[in-house]
Amino acid sequence: MNSCKAMLFDLDNTLLNRDMAVDKLFLMLVEKCYIDVDHSIKNDMRQKFKEYDKKDFGKNDKTKVLASLFDEFPPRYKMPRHAIQDFWNHHFPQCFSINQDTITIINSIKKQVKVGIITNGSVERQKAKIFHTNLDHCFDTIIISDEVGWRKPDKRIFEFALNRLHVNPEDTLFVGDDLEKDIGGCQQANIKGIWFNPSKSKNDTDIQPYAEIHSFELIKLLNIEE
C-alpha cells in the first residue's frame, strides 16, 4: 500500500456502531413512553423497532419508525407525531460512543496519509454524532450527503472527496460496511473498496471488494506501525 495517499471511511456501522446506538435509543423510548413492560414483550418491541429502523435507514424523516411501533405496541404516554422527529434528532446522536482503539488507529493512519469521512444522512444528525464522539478532530475532511447534494453510491460524492483532498482515485482506499453503497459506489469512482464485515456476512452480490476485513485492522493494511 505504499502508493496510498488517502483513506476514506463510512460513518455508521464502520467507524461507529449504529446497531448499538439503536438499542440505546429504544431503551430511552421505553423509559419515556412505556411503563412496566413485560420482558418478552419488550424483546418483541425491540425486534420490531429494529425492523422499522432498518426499513427507513438512510431516510431523514424518522417519524414512521416510532409511529409504526406505537401503532403495534400502544404506549402509556404516546409521543405526539410532531415531536417524534425532534426526539430522534436530539437523542439518537447521544446514543453513539466511539471505541478508543478506533481513534488510535485513525490517528496513526493520519500521520501517513490524508483521512476523510463520507456519510449519507442529514447534516444535523451526522454532525451531532461526529461531534459527540470527537471524530471531528481526527479527519482532514468530512462530507455529508445532504450537505453536498449527492448520496452514496453516486460516484460524484466520492469524486468530491478526492477533489477536496487533492488525491487521485488510484491512490485512495475507501472503507465501508455496505457493499452496494460503499464498495460499489467507490468502485464507480475507481477507488479501491475495503469491505468492513465484522459479522462475516456472505457476499451475495456481484460486487467484489478490493479487500475484506472483519475487525478494524486497517493499520495492518497500510503497514503503519503505532
C-alpha atoms as an extended CHARMM CRD file, in Angstrom:
* protein
*
       226  EXT
         1         1  MET       CA              0.0000000000        0.0000000000        0.0000000000  PROA      1               0.0000000000
         2         2  ASN       CA              2.9810000000        2.3210000000       -0.4620000000  PROA      2               0.0000000000
         3         3  SER       CA              1.1030000000        4.3180000000       -3.1170000000  PROA      3               0.0000000000
         4         4  CYS       CA             -1.8330000000        5.0460000000       -0.7920000000  PROA      4               0.0000000000
         5         5  LYS       CA             -2.1900000000        8.7550000000       -0.1680000000  PROA      5               0.0000000000
         6         6  ALA       CA             -5.6920000000        8.9180000000        1.3020000000  PROA      6               0.0000000000
         7         7  MET       CA             -8.1400000000        6.7180000000        3.1710000000  PROA      7               0.0000000000
         8         8  LEU       CA            -11.8570000000        7.4610000000        3.3090000000  PROA      8               0.0000000000
         9         9  PHE       CA            -14.3680000000        5.9680000000        5.7320000000  PROA      9               0.0000000000
        10        10  ASP       CA            -18.0880000000        5.4060000000        6.0320000000  PROA      10              0.0000000000
        11        11  LEU       CA            -19.5300000000        6.5070000000        9.3880000000  PROA      11              0.0000000000
        12        12  ASP       CA            -22.4860000000        4.3600000000       10.5260000000  PROA      12              0.0000000000
        13        13  ASN       CA            -21.5670000000        0.7490000000       11.2760000000  PROA      13              0.0000000000
        14        14  THR       CA            -17.9900000000        1.3490000000       10.1640000000  PROA      14              0.0000000000
        15        15  LEU       CA            -16.4390000000        3.9670000000       12.4280000000  PROA      15              0.0000000000
        16        16  LEU       CA            -19.4400000000        3.9480000000       14.7630000000  PROA      16              0.0000000000
        17        17  ASN       CA            -21.5980000000        1.0450000000       15.9280000000  PROA      17              0.0000000000
        18        18  ARG       CA            -25.0320000000        2.1830000000       14.8250000000  PROA      18              0.0000000000
        19        19  ASP       CA            -26.7530000000       -1.0550000000       15.8920000000  PROA      19              0.0000000000
        20        20  MET       CA            -25.6770000000       -0.4680000000       19.4810000000  PROA      20              0.0000000000
        21        21  ALA       CA            -26.9310000000        3.1120000000       19.3100000000  PROA      21              0.0000000000
        22        22  VAL       CA            -30.3490000000        1.9220000000       18.0620000000  PROA      22              0.0000000000
        23        23  ASP       CA            -30.5810000000       -0.3630000000       21.1030000000  PROA      23              0.0000000000
        24        24  LYS       CA            -29.8330000000        2.5660000000       23.4160000000  PROA      24              0.0000000000
        25        25  LEU       CA            -32.4120000000        4.7540000000       21.7140000000  PROA      25              0.0000000000
        26        26  PHE       CA            -35.0200000000        2.0200000000       22.0780000000  PROA      26              0.0000000000
        27        27  LEU       CA            -34.3940000000        1.8260000000       25.8360000000  PROA      27              0.0000000000
        28        28  MET       CA            -34.7640000000        5.6110000000       26.1140000000  PROA      28              0.0000000000
        29        29  LEU       CA            -38.0420000000        5.3910000000       24.2260000000  PROA      29              0.0000000000
        30        30  VAL       CA            -39.3590000000        2.6440000000       26.5060000000  PROA      30              0.0000000000
        31        31  GLU       CA            -38.4490000000        4.6590000000       29.5830000000  PROA      31              0.0000000000
        32        32  LYS       CA            -40.1880000000        7.7460000000       28.2040000000  PROA      32              0.0000000000
        33        33  CYS       CA            -43.3750000000        6.2210000000       26.7800000000  PROA      33              0.0000000000
        34        34  TYR       CA            -43.9570000000        2.8300000000       28.4210000000  PROA      34              0.0000000000
        35        35  ILE       CA            -44.2610000000        1.5680000000       31.9990000000  PROA      35              0.0000000000
        36        36  ASP       CA            -43.5900000000       -1.9140000000       33.3990000000  PROA      36              0.0000000000
        37        37  VAL       CA            -43.2380000000       -3.6710000000       30.0470000000  PROA      37              0.0000000000
        38        38  ASP       CA            -43.0670000000       -7.4530000000       30.3150000000  PROA      38              0.0000000000
        39        39  HSD       CA            -39.6310000000       -8.7760000000       29.3430000000  PROA      39              0.0000000000
        40        40  SER       CA            -40.8790000000      -10.9610000000       26.4830000000  PROA      40              0.0000000000
        41        41  ILE       CA            -42.9960000000       -8.1320000000       25.0690000000  PROA      41              0.0000000000
        42        42  LYS       CA            -40.0350000000       -5.7810000000       25.4050000000  PROA      42              0.0000000000
        43        43  ASN       CA            -37.9260000000       -8.1280000000       23.2960000000  PROA      43              0.0000000000
        44        44  ASP       CA            -40.6510000000       -8.2530000000       20.6410000000  PROA      44              0.0000000000
        45        45  MET       CA            -40.8270000000       -4.4670000000       20.6910000000  PROA      45              0.0000000000
        46        46  ARG       CA            -37.0580000000       -4.1760000000       20.3200000000  PROA      46              0.0000000000
        47        47  GLN       CA            -37.0600000000       -6.5130000000       17.3290000000  PROA      47              0.0000000000
        48        48  LYS       CA            -39.8760000000       -4.5880000000       15.6460000000  PROA      48              0.0000000000
        49        49  PHE       CA            -38.1820000000       -1.2770000000       16.3570000000  PROA      49              0.0000000000
        50        50  LYS       CA            -35.0260000000       -2.5290000000       14.6600000000  PROA      50              0.0000000000
        51        51  GLU       CA            -37.0230000000       -3.7800000000       11.6850000000  PROA      51              0.0000000000
        52        52  TYR       CA            -38.7580000000       -0.4290000000       11.2520000000  PROA      52              0.0000000000
        53        53  ASP       CA            -35.4410000000        1.3880000000       11.6330000000  PROA      53              0.0000000000
        54        54  LYS       CA            -33.7560000000       -0.8320000000        9.0430000000  PROA      54              0.0000000000
        55        55  LYS       CA            -36.6060000000       -0.2560000000        6.5930000000  PROA      55              0.0000000000
        56        56  ASP       CA            -36.1780000000        3.5200000000        6.8890000000  PROA      56              0.0000000000
        57        57  PHE       CA            -32.3840000000        3.5000000000        7.1680000000  PROA      57              0.0000000000
        58        58  GLY       CA            -30.9150000000        6.4130000000        5.2470000000  PROA      58              0.0000000000
        59        59  LYS       CA            -34.1170000000        8.4540000000        5.3240000000  PROA      59              0.0000000000
        60        60  ASN       CA            -34.0510000000       11.7740000000        7.1190000000  PROA      60              0.0000000000
        61        61  ASP       CA            -37.6240000000       11.5930000000        8.3850000000  PROA      61              0.0000000000
        62        62  LYS       CA            -37.8030000000        9.0430000000       11.2070000000  PROA      62              0.0000000000
        63        63  THR       CA            -41.4310000000        9.7230000000       12.1430000000  PROA      63              0.0000000000
        64        64  LYS       CA            -42.6250000000        6.4810000000       10.5610000000  PROA      64              0.0000000000
        65        65  VAL       CA            -40.2500000000        4.3530000000       12.6490000000  PROA      65              0.0000000000
        66        66  LEU       CA            -41.6840000000        5.4100000000       16.0040000000  PROA      66              0.0000000000
        67        67  ALA       CA            -45.2270000000        5.8480000000       14.7330000000  PROA      67              0.0000000000
        68        68  SER       CA            -45.2190000000        2.2500000000       13.4710000000  PROA      68              0.0000000000
        69        69  LEU       CA            -44.0190000000        0.9930000000       16.8500000000  PROA      69              0.0000000000
        70        70  PHE       CA            -46.7110000000        2.9950000000       18.6640000000  PROA      70              0.0000000000
        71        71  ASP       CA            -49.3730000000        1.5600000000       16.3550000000  PROA      71              0.0000000000
        72        72  GLU       CA            -48.2950000000       -2.0110000000       17.0760000000  PROA      72              0.0000000000
        73        73  PHE       CA            -47.4730000000       -1.5130000000       20.7670000000  PROA      73              0.0000000000
        74        74  PRO       CA            -49.6820000000        1.3050000000       22.1280000000  PROA      74              0.0000000000
        75        75  PRO       CA            -47.6810000000        3.2400000000       24.7420000000  PROA      75              0.0000000000
        76        76  ARG       CA            -48.9000000000        4.6010000000       28.0670000000  PROA      76              0.0000000000
        77        77  TYR       CA            -47.6350000000        8.0470000000       27.0880000000  PROA      77              0.0000000000
        78        78  LYS       CA            -47.8220000000        8.4130000000       23.3320000000  PROA      78              0.0000000000
        79        79  MET       CA            -45.4350000000       10.9400000000       21.9050000000  PROA      79              0.0000000000
        80        80  PRO       CA            -47.1610000000       13.4820000000       19.6320000000  PROA      80              0.0000000000
        81        81  ARG       CA            -46.3670000000       12.7900000000       15.9890000000  PROA      81              0.0000000000
        82        82  HSD       CA            -44.9020000000       16.2690000000       15.5200000000  PROA      82              0.0000000000
        83        83  ALA       CA            -42.4330000000       15.6220000000       18.3780000000  PROA      83              0.0000000000
        84        84  ILE       CA            -41.0650000000       12.2980000000       17.0750000000  PROA      84              0.0000000000
        85        85  GLN       CA            -38.5140000000       13.8000000000       14.7000000000  PROA      85              0.0000000000
        86        86  ASP       CA            -37.2090000000       16.1670000000       17.3820000000  PROA      86              0.0000000000
        87        87  PHE       CA            -36.8590000000       13.2500000000       19.8040000000  PROA      87              0.0000000000
        88        88  TRP       CA            -34.8480000000       11.2740000000       17.2430000000  PROA      88              0.0000000000
        89        89  ASN       CA            -32.6480000000       14.2080000000       16.1930000000  PROA      89              0.0000000000
        90        90  HSD       CA            -31.8570000000       15.1850000000       19.7740000000  PROA      90              0.0000000000
        91        91  HSD       CA            -31.3820000000       11.8020000000       21.4400000000  PROA      91              0.0000000000
        92        92  PHE       CA            -30.0480000000        9.4540000000       18.7470000000  PROA      92              0.0000000000
        93        93  PRO       CA            -26.6410000000       11.1490000000       18.2980000000  PROA      93              0.0000000000
        94        94  GLN       CA            -26.1390000000       10.9410000000       22.0700000000  PROA      94              0.0000000000
        95        95  CYS       CA            -26.5430000000        7.1580000000       21.8950000000  PROA      95              0.0000000000
        96        96  PHE       CA            -23.2800000000        6.7680000000       19.9650000000  PROA      96              0.0000000000
        97        97  SER       CA            -19.9130000000        6.0240000000       21.5100000000  PROA      97              0.0000000000
        98        98  ILE       CA            -16.5010000000        5.5440000000       19.9670000000  PROA      98              0.0000000000
        99        99  ASN       CA            -14.0910000000        2.6940000000       20.5200000000  PROA      99              0.0000000000
       100       100  GLN       CA            -10.8320000000        4.2960000000       21.6430000000  PROA      100             0.0000000000
       101       101  ASP       CA             -8.8850000000        1.7450000000       19.6030000000  PROA      101             0.0000000000
       102       102  THR       CA            -10.5920000000        3.1830000000       16.5350000000  PROA      102             0.0000000000
       103       103  ILE       CA             -9.4040000000        6.6810000000       17.4570000000  PROA      103             0.0000000000
       104       104  THR       CA             -5.8680000000        5.3820000000       17.9430000000  PROA      104             0.0000000000
       105       105  ILE       CA             -5.8890000000        3.6410000000       14.5700000000  PROA      105             0.0000000000
       106       106  ILE       CA             -7.2600000000        6.6710000000       12.7430000000  PROA      106             0.0000000000
       107       107  ASN       CA             -4.6770000000        8.9640000000       14.3170000000  PROA      107             0.0000000000
       108       108  SER       CA             -1.9060000000        6.5410000000       13.3290000000  PROA      108             0.0000000000
       109       109  ILE       CA             -3.1370000000        6.4220000000        9.7420000000  PROA      109             0.0000000000
       110       110  LYS       CA             -3.4280000000       10.2150000000        9.6400000000  PROA      110             0.0000000000
       111       111  LYS       CA              0.2940000000       10.5020000000       10.3200000000  PROA      111             0.0000000000
       112       112  GLN       CA              0.9240000000        8.7610000000        6.9880000000  PROA      112             0.0000000000
       113       113  VAL       CA             -1.9830000000        9.6550000000        4.6790000000  PROA      113             0.0000000000
       114       114  LYS       CA             -4.9600000000       12.0050000000        4.4060000000  PROA      114             0.0000000000
       115       115  VAL       CA             -8.1680000000       10.7490000000        6.0220000000  PROA      115             0.0000000000
       116       116  GLY       CA            -11.8130000000       11.6290000000        5.4810000000  PROA      116             0.0000000000
       117       117  ILE       CA            -15.4120000000       10.5830000000        6.1340000000  PROA      117             0.0000000000
       118       118  ILE       CA            -18.1550000000       10.1970000000        3.5180000000  PROA      118             0.0000000000
       119       119  THR       CA            -21.5650000000        9.5830000000        5.0470000000  PROA      119             0.0000000000
       120       120  ASN       CA            -25.1730000000        9.6050000000        3.9090000000  PROA      120             0.0000000000
       121       121  GLY       CA            -27.7000000000       11.3300000000        6.1370000000  PROA      121             0.0000000000
       122       122  SER       CA            -28.9360000000       14.6170000000        7.4960000000  PROA      122             0.0000000000
       123       123  VAL       CA            -26.4070000000       17.3040000000        8.2990000000  PROA      123             0.0000000000
       124       124  GLU       CA            -27.8440000000       17.8610000000       11.7680000000  PROA      124             0.0000000000
       125       125  ARG       CA            -27.7320000000       14.2330000000       12.9420000000  PROA      125             0.0000000000
       126       126  GLN       CA            -24.4820000000       13.2070000000       11.2720000000  PROA      126             0.0000000000
       127       127  LYS       CA            -22.6060000000       16.2340000000       12.5800000000  PROA      127             0.0000000000
       128       128  ALA       CA            -24.0590000000       15.6490000000       16.0480000000  PROA      128             0.0000000000
       129       129  LYS       CA            -22.7950000000       12.0340000000       16.0150000000  PROA      129             0.0000000000
       130       130  ILE       CA            -19.3600000000       13.1360000000       14.8480000000  PROA      130             0.0000000000
       131       131  PHE       CA            -19.0370000000       15.9040000000       17.4500000000  PROA      131             0.0000000000
       132       132  HSD       CA            -20.4340000000       13.7190000000       20.2490000000  PROA      132             0.0000000000
       133       133  THR       CA            -17.7580000000       11.0750000000       19.5860000000  PROA      133             0.0000000000
       134       134  ASN       CA            -14.9480000000       13.6180000000       18.9890000000  PROA      134             0.0000000000
       135       135  LEU       CA            -14.3460000000       12.3140000000       15.4740000000  PROA      135             0.0000000000
       136       136  ASP       CA            -14.3220000000       15.8930000000       14.1870000000  PROA      136             0.0000000000
       137       137  HSD       CA            -10.7320000000       16.2330000000       15.4360000000  PROA      137             0.0000000000
       138       138  CYS       CA             -9.4950000000       13.1480000000       13.5880000000  PROA      138             0.0000000000
       139       139  PHE       CA            -10.2240000000       13.8350000000        9.9210000000  PROA      139             0.0000000000
       140       140  ASP       CA             -8.9760000000       16.1370000000        7.1860000000  PROA      140             0.0000000000
       141       141  THR       CA            -12.4170000000       16.3300000000        5.6070000000  PROA      141             0.0000000000
       142       142  ILE       CA            -15.9660000000       15.2400000000        6.4890000000  PROA      142             0.0000000000
       143       143  ILE       CA            -18.5280000000       15.0070000000        3.6990000000  PROA      143             0.0000000000
       144       144  ILE       CA            -22.2460000000       14.5780000000        4.4330000000  PROA      144             0.0000000000
       145       145  SER       CA            -24.6040000000       13.7270000000        1.5900000000  PROA      145             0.0000000000
       146       146  ASP       CA            -27.2990000000       16.2870000000        2.4390000000  PROA      146             0.0000000000
       147       147  GLU       CA            -24.6420000000       18.9950000000        2.5380000000  PROA      147             0.0000000000
       148       148  VAL       CA            -23.2190000000       18.3200000000       -0.9340000000  PROA      148             0.0000000000
       149       149  GLY       CA            -26.3240000000       17.0470000000       -2.7450000000  PROA      149             0.0000000000
       150       150  TRP       CA            -25.1450000000       13.5250000000       -3.6500000000  PROA      150             0.0000000000
       151       151  ARG       CA            -25.6540000000       10.2680000000       -1.7850000000  PROA      151             0.0000000000
       152       152  LYS       CA            -23.6290000000        7.0790000000       -1.8970000000  PROA      152             0.0000000000
       153       153  PRO       CA            -23.4560000000        5.0970000000       -4.1800000000  PROA      153             0.0000000000
       154       154  ASP       CA            -23.3950000000        8.1420000000       -6.5110000000  PROA      154             0.0000000000
       155       155  LYS       CA            -19.8040000000        8.3350000000       -7.6800000000  PROA      155             0.0000000000
       156       156  ARG       CA            -19.9050000000       12.1330000000       -7.5450000000  PROA      156             0.0000000000
       157       157  ILE       CA            -19.7600000000       12.2040000000       -3.7540000000  PROA      157             0.0000000000
       158       158  PHE       CA            -16.5660000000       10.1340000000       -3.8890000000  PROA      158             0.0000000000
       159       159  GLU       CA            -15.1070000000       12.3480000000       -6.6160000000  PROA      159             0.0000000000
       160       160  PHE       CA            -15.9770000000       15.3760000000       -4.4840000000  PROA      160             0.0000000000
       161       161  ALA       CA            -13.8930000000       13.8990000000       -1.6550000000  PROA      161             0.0000000000
       162       162  LEU       CA            -10.9640000000       13.2440000000       -3.9870000000  PROA      162             0.0000000000
       163       163  ASN       CA            -11.0250000000       16.8380000000       -5.2000000000  PROA      163             0.0000000000
       164       164  ARG       CA            -11.2250000000       18.1840000000       -1.6750000000  PROA      164             0.0000000000
       165       165  LEU       CA             -8.2120000000       16.1260000000       -0.5750000000  PROA      165             0.0000000000
       166       166  HSD       CA             -6.3310000000       16.6750000000       -3.8640000000  PROA      166             0.0000000000
       167       167  VAL       CA             -5.6750000000       12.9800000000       -4.4090000000  PROA      167             0.0000000000
       168       168  ASN       CA             -6.1900000000       10.5730000000       -7.3110000000  PROA      168             0.0000000000
       169       169  PRO       CA             -8.5760000000        7.6060000000       -7.1290000000  PROA      169             0.0000000000
       170       170  GLU       CA             -5.8140000000        5.0740000000       -7.6890000000  PROA      170             0.0000000000
       171       171  ASP       CA             -4.0470000000        6.4200000000       -4.5930000000  PROA      171             0.0000000000
       172       172  THR       CA             -7.1330000000        6.1580000000       -2.3820000000  PROA      172             0.0000000000
       173       173  LEU       CA             -8.8920000000        3.4950000000       -0.3080000000  PROA      173             0.0000000000
       174       174  PHE       CA            -12.4740000000        3.5820000000        0.9470000000  PROA      174             0.0000000000
       175       175  VAL       CA            -13.6710000000        1.5570000000        3.9350000000  PROA      175             0.0000000000
       176       176  GLY       CA            -17.3560000000        0.8100000000        4.4530000000  PROA      176             0.0000000000
       177       177  ASP       CA            -19.8200000000       -1.8420000000        5.5780000000  PROA      177             0.0000000000
       178       178  ASP       CA            -22.3950000000       -1.5570000000        2.7670000000  PROA      178             0.0000000000
       179       179  LEU       CA            -21.4680000000       -3.4940000000       -0.3560000000  PROA      179             0.0000000000
       180       180  GLU       CA            -23.7480000000       -1.5640000000       -2.7020000000  PROA      180             0.0000000000
       181       181  LYS       CA            -23.4970000000        1.9820000000       -1.3680000000  PROA      181             0.0000000000
       182       182  ASP       CA            -19.9300000000        1.9540000000       -0.0930000000  PROA      182             0.0000000000
       183       183  ILE       CA            -17.9790000000       -0.5780000000       -2.1280000000  PROA      183             0.0000000000
       184       184  GLY       CA            -19.9850000000       -0.4410000000       -5.3330000000  PROA      184             0.0000000000
       185       185  GLY       CA            -20.1310000000        3.3510000000       -5.1250000000  PROA      185             0.0000000000
       186       186  CYS       CA            -16.4250000000        3.9500000000       -4.5990000000  PROA      186             0.0000000000
       187       187  GLN       CA            -15.5410000000        1.4700000000       -7.3450000000  PROA      187             0.0000000000
       188       188  GLN       CA            -17.5610000000        3.5740000000       -9.7870000000  PROA      188             0.0000000000
       189       189  ALA       CA            -15.1340000000        6.3680000000       -8.9390000000  PROA      189             0.0000000000
       190       190  ASN       CA            -12.1800000000        3.9650000000       -9.4650000000  PROA      190             0.0000000000
       191       191  ILE       CA            -11.3920000000        3.8800000000       -5.7510000000  PROA      191             0.0000000000
       192       192  LYS       CA            -10.3940000000        0.5840000000       -4.1270000000  PROA      192             0.0000000000
       193       193  GLY       CA            -13.0810000000       -0.5100000000       -1.6730000000  PROA      193             0.0000000000
       194       194  ILE       CA            -12.3890000000       -2.3780000000        1.5560000000  PROA      194             0.0000000000
       195       195  TRP       CA            -15.4730000000       -4.1420000000        2.8910000000  PROA      195             0.0000000000
       196       196  PHE       CA            -15.7990000000       -3.8510000000        6.6780000000  PROA      196             0.0000000000
       197       197  ASN       CA            -17.6970000000       -7.0330000000        7.5170000000  PROA      197             0.0000000000
       198       198  PRO       CA            -17.4420000000       -7.8060000000       11.2580000000  PROA      198             0.0000000000
       199       199  SER       CA            -20.4560000000      -10.1440000000       11.1510000000  PROA      199             0.0000000000
       200       200  LYS       CA            -18.8020000000      -12.1390000000        8.3360000000  PROA      200             0.0000000000
       201       201  SER       CA            -21.9140000000      -11.8720000000        6.1860000000  PROA      201             0.0000000000
       202       202  LYS       CA            -21.9450000000      -13.7050000000        2.8780000000  PROA      202             0.0000000000
       203       203  ASN       CA            -21.4300000000      -11.6000000000       -0.2090000000  PROA      203             0.0000000000
       204       204  ASP       CA            -24.4370000000      -12.4100000000       -2.3990000000  PROA      204             0.0000000000
       205       205  THR       CA            -23.7730000000       -9.5600000000       -4.8320000000  PROA      205             0.0000000000
       206       206  ASP       CA            -21.6680000000       -9.2190000000       -7.9540000000  PROA      206             0.0000000000
       207       207  ILE       CA            -19.5800000000       -6.5680000000       -6.2090000000  PROA      207             0.0000000000
       208       208  GLN       CA            -16.0690000000       -7.7620000000       -5.4280000000  PROA      208             0.0000000000
       209       209  PRO       CA            -14.2580000000       -5.6040000000       -2.8500000000  PROA      209             0.0000000000
       210       210  TYR       CA            -10.5600000000       -4.9750000000       -3.1150000000  PROA      210             0.0000000000
       211       211  ALA       CA            -10.2280000000       -6.4720000000        0.3740000000  PROA      211             0.0000000000
       212       212  GLU       CA            -12.4290000000       -7.6200000000        3.2480000000  PROA      212             0.0000000000
       213       213  ILE       CA            -11.7830000000       -7.1440000000        6.9570000000  PROA      213             0.0000000000
       214       214  HSD       CA            -13.6640000000       -8.4480000000        9.9760000000  PROA      214             0.0000000000
       215       215  SER       CA            -12.2200000000       -6.0460000000       12.5220000000  PROA      215             0.0000000000
       216       216  PHE       CA            -10.7730000000       -2.5700000000       12.4210000000  PROA      216             0.0000000000
       217       217  GLU       CA             -7.3290000000       -3.7720000000       11.4150000000  PROA      217             0.0000000000
       218       218  LEU       CA             -6.5120000000       -1.0790000000        8.8940000000  PROA      218             0.0000000000
       219       219  ILE       CA             -3.0570000000       -0.3910000000       10.2420000000  PROA      219             0.0000000000
       220       220  LYS       CA             -2.0240000000       -3.8340000000        9.0030000000  PROA      220             0.0000000000
       221       221  LEU       CA             -3.3160000000       -3.0000000000        5.5330000000  PROA      221             0.0000000000
       222       222  LEU       CA             -1.2260000000        0.1570000000        5.4010000000  PROA      222             0.0000000000
       223       223  ASN       CA              1.7800000000       -1.3390000000        7.1610000000  PROA      223             0.0000000000
       224       224  ILE       CA              1.7190000000        1.5540000000        9.6190000000  PROA      224             0.0000000000
       225       225  GLU       CA              3.3060000000        0.8850000000       12.9630000000  PROA      225             0.0000000000
       226       226  GLU       CA              1.8580000000        2.5140000000       16.0420000000  PROA      226             0.0000000000
